[in-house]
Amino acid sequence: MSSFFDANRANWDERADIHVEDSTGAYAIERLVAGEDVLFPIEAGEIGDLSGQKVLHLQCHIGVDTLCLARRGARVTGLDFSRRALDHAQDLAARTGLQAEFVQGDVYDAPELVGNDFDLVYATWGTINWLPDVFRWGAVLASVLKPSGRLYFAECHPGLAVLEEVNGRLEPTFNYRTPSSVPLEFRPSQTYTGDPRQLANNLNFEWIHPVSDILKALIDNGMTLERIAEHEALPWQMFPMMVQGDDRLWRLPAGMPSLPLALSIGARKNG
């Protein structure tokens, strides 16, 4: 299992260097530094008031969302396995004048690394697909939240993750559940922001977790579901056919059947 994580870390170290330069504007870093809140409309409209709340941002990458949460009044900690990404995150914090703590480590080690008294865990866009065991993820969430603490989760819809674009059509390609010991293997030549630079460390491993497993991982670990929503948009261009709107979100082109592209969940720890 460690070899999968080692390959993914090398891949994300390289992506972090590209993403922080933000040559395509996908991360809206110039706008962030200029004082804007650059969360995407989906999460921005759903996370609610964060004033004074202690927030843990899991898999925070270069810290753009982490700093947006801080700008909304949260006392926020970002956790990520990539030291290089966190170095960039700390630099962005200095450039914006926003306060955030950044901790390097594996998601599964979060309770030991950051404690257990968070009001909110924030996990969005490219998180559980990098984790082999979603049930262990659910246990981590319950461990780091204080009683009645809540989760905000937004992710690519698992029903979309099984598809690939082939000759202008979306075709079922992958099983809807990936065994933890046999991940999907990918070698993308470029990162997802549209930057043309070639990735040297392009090998990565991912897992698809169905909606039923995600929900069971929360319920079985003492979480109560408060809301669940599906969205016809994503923050990145998952397929070449997708088109971007003025809200920075990507959608399927006109004439395609409506499909749920994203899933968001709000849950609260019992007690």
C-alpha positions in Angstrom: 0.0 0.0 0.0 2.9 2.4 0.8 4.1 2.1 -2.8 0.7 3.5 -4.0 1.0 6.5 -1.6 4.6 7.1 -2.5 3.8 7.3 -6.2 0.8 9.6 -5.5 2.9 11.8 -3.3 5.6 12.3 -6.0 2.8 13.1 -8.5 1.2 15.6 -6.2 4.6 17.2 -5.3 5.0 18.0 -8.9 1.4 19.1 -9.4 1.8 21.5 -6.4 4.7 23.3 -8.2 2.6 23.7 -11.3 -0.7 24.7 -9.5 0.8 27.4 -7.4 2.0 29.2 -10.5 -1.6 29.0 -11.7 -0.8 29.9 -15.3 -4.4 29.1 -16.4 -6.2 30.7 -13.4 -7.8 27.5 -12.4 -6.9 28.1 -8.7 -7.7 31.8 -8.8 -4.6 32.6 -6.8 -4.3 36.2 -8.0 -7.9 36.8 -6.9 -7.2 35.1 -3.6 -4.2 37.3 -2.9 -6.2 40.4 -3.9 -8.7 39.7 -1.1 -11.4 37.6 -2.7 -13.1 34.5 -1.4 -12.6 32.0 -4.3 -14.5 29.0 -3.1 -16.6 27.5 -5.9 -20.4 28.2 -5.8 -21.3 24.7 -4.7 -19.4 24.7 -1.4 -19.7 28.4 -0.9 -23.4 28.1 -0.9 -23.6 25.1 1.4 -21.0 25.4 4.2 -22.8 28.0 6.3 -21.4 30.4 8.9 -17.8 29.6 10.0 -17.2 32.6 12.3 -15.0 31.4 15.2 -15.3 27.8 14.3 -12.3 25.4 14.5 -12.1 23.8 11.1 -9.9 20.9 9.8 -9.4 20.9 6.0 -8.3 17.4 5.0 -6.1 17.0 1.9 -5.7 20.8 1.6 -3.1 20.7 -1.2 -1.7 24.3 -1.7 -4.1 25.8 0.8 -6.4 27.9 -1.4 -9.6 26.7 0.2 -8.0 26.6 3.6 -7.3 30.3 3.4 -10.8 31.0 2.0 -12.2 29.3 5.2 -9.9 31.5 7.3 -11.2 34.6 5.4 -14.7 33.5 6.4 -13.7 33.7 10.1 -12.6 30.1 10.8 -9.6 29.0 12.9 -8.4 26.5 10.3 -5.8 23.7 10.1 -4.9 22.2 6.7 -3.6 18.7 6.5 -1.9 17.2 3.5 0.7 14.5 2.7 2.8 16.6 0.4 5.4 18.7 2.1 5.9 20.7 -1.1 2.2 21.6 -1.3 2.3 22.8 2.3 5.3 24.9 1.7 3.3 26.7 -1.1 0.3 26.9 1.3 2.4 28.6 3.9 3.7 31.1 1.3 0.2 31.8 0.2 -0.8 32.5 3.8 2.0 35.0 4.1 1.0 36.7 0.9 -2.6 37.0 1.9 -2.0 37.9 5.5 -4.4 35.1 6.6 -3.8 32.8 9.6 -3.8 29.1 9.1 -1.9 26.1 10.5 -0.6 23.5 8.1 0.3 20.0 9.1 2.0 17.3 7.0 0.6 13.8 7.3 -1.6 11.0 6.1 -5.4 11.4 6.4 -5.6 8.2 8.4 -3.2 9.6 11.0 -5.2 12.9 11.5 -6.5 12.1 15.0 -2.9 11.7 16.3 -1.6 14.7 14.3 -4.2 17.4 14.9 -6.4 16.4 17.8 -10.1 15.7 18.3 -11.9 19.0 19.0 -12.9 20.4 15.6 -16.3 22.0 14.9 -16.1 21.2 11.2 -14.2 18.9 8.9 -14.0 20.2 5.4 -13.2 17.7 2.6 -13.8 18.6 -1.0 -12.8 17.9 -4.6 -10.3 15.1 -5.1 -10.2 13.5 -1.6 -11.6 10.0 -1.1 -10.6 8.9 -4.6 -7.0 8.9 -3.2 -7.9 6.8 -0.2 -8.2 3.0 -0.4 -10.5 2.6 2.6 -13.5 4.9 2.9 -14.7 3.2 6.1 -11.5 4.0 7.8 -11.9 7.6 6.5 -15.3 7.7 8.2 -13.7 6.7 11.5 -11.2 9.4 11.2 -13.9 12.0 10.7 -15.7 10.9 13.8 -12.4 10.9 15.8 -11.4 14.4 15.0 -14.8 16.0 15.5 -16.1 17.2 18.8 -19.6 16.0 19.8 -22.2 17.6 17.5 -19.3 18.7 15.2 -20.1 18.5 11.5 -18.7 17.4 8.1 -18.9 19.2 4.8 -18.0 16.9 1.9 -18.2 17.6 -1.8 -16.7 15.3 -4.5 -17.0 14.1 -8.0 -20.1 11.9 -8.2 -19.1 8.2 -7.9 -21.6 7.4 -10.8 -19.6 9.7 -13.0 -16.2 8.3 -12.0 -16.9 5.0 -13.7 -17.1 6.8 -17.1 -14.6 7.8 -19.7 -15.0 9.9 -22.8 -14.5 7.7 -25.9 -14.9 9.2 -29.4 -17.2 12.0 -28.0 -19.3 9.7 -25.9 -19.3 8.8 -22.2 -18.7 5.1 -21.9 -18.8 2.9 -18.7 -15.2 1.8 -18.2 -14.5 1.1 -14.5 -16.2 -0.9 -11.8 -18.3 1.1 -9.4 -16.3 -0.1 -6.4 -12.5 -0.4 -6.4 -10.8 -3.1 -4.2 -8.5 -1.4 -1.7 -5.6 -3.6 -2.8 -6.1 -3.3 -6.5 -6.4 0.4 -7.3 -7.0 2.0 -10.7 -3.7 3.0 -12.3 -3.4 6.2 -14.4 -0.6 8.0 -16.1 -1.9 11.4 -17.1 0.6 13.4 -19.2 -0.6 16.8 -17.7 -2.4 18.0 -14.7 -6.1 18.9 -14.7 -5.7 22.7 -14.8 -4.9 23.0 -18.5 -1.3 23.8 -17.9 0.6 22.3 -20.9 3.7 21.2 -19.0 4.4 17.4 -19.0 4.4 15.6 -15.7 7.5 13.6 -15.1 6.0 11.7 -12.1 2.7 10.9 -13.8 2.0 7.5 -12.3 -0.9 7.7 -9.8 -3.4 5.3 -8.2 -7.1 5.9 -7.4 -10.1 4.2 -5.9 -13.8 4.6 -6.7 -16.1 4.4 -3.6 -19.9 4.1 -4.3 -22.4 6.4 -2.6 -23.6 3.5 -0.4 -20.1 3.0 1.0 -19.6 6.7 1.6 -22.9 7.0 3.5 -22.3 3.8 5.4 -18.9 5.0 6.4 -20.5 8.0 8.1 -23.5 6.3 9.6 -21.5 3.4 11.0 -19.2 5.8 12.7 -21.9 7.7 14.6 -22.7 10.5 12.1 -26.2 11.7 11.2 -26.8 12.8 7.7 -28.3 16.3 7.5 -28.3 17.0 3.8 -27.3 15.4 0.5 -27.3 17.0 -2.9 -26.3 16.2 -6.5 -25.0 18.8 -8.8 -24.7 19.1 -12.6 -21.3 20.8 -12.4 -17.7 20.2 -11.4 -14.8 22.5 -10.5 -12.6 20.9 -13.1 -12.8 19.6 -16.7 -13.1 15.9 -16.1 -13.8 15.1 -19.7 -12.7 17.0 -22.9 -16.3 17.6 -23.9 -17.1 19.7 -20.8 -17.6 23.4 -21.1 -16.8 26.1 -18.5 -19.4 28.7 -17.3 -18.9 32.2 -15.9 -19.1 30.7 -12.4 -15.8 28.7 -13.1 -17.7 25.4 -13.0 -17.6 22.8 -15.8 -20.7 21.2 -17.2 -21.6 18.7 -20.0 -22.3 20.3 -23.3 -25.8 21.2 -24.6 -27.6 18.2 -26.0 -26.2 15.8 -23.5 -28.5 14.1 -21.0 -28.5 15.6 -17.5 -26.1 13.7 -15.2 -25.1 14.2 -11.6 -21.5 15.3 -11.8 -20.9 16.1 -8.1 -22.2 14.9 -4.8 -22.2 17.0 -1.6 -23.0 15.8 1.9 -23.6 17.5 5.3 -23.4 15.3 8.4 -23.1 15.8 12.1 -21.4 13.7 14.8 -23.9 12.3 17.3 -23.8 13.6 20.8 
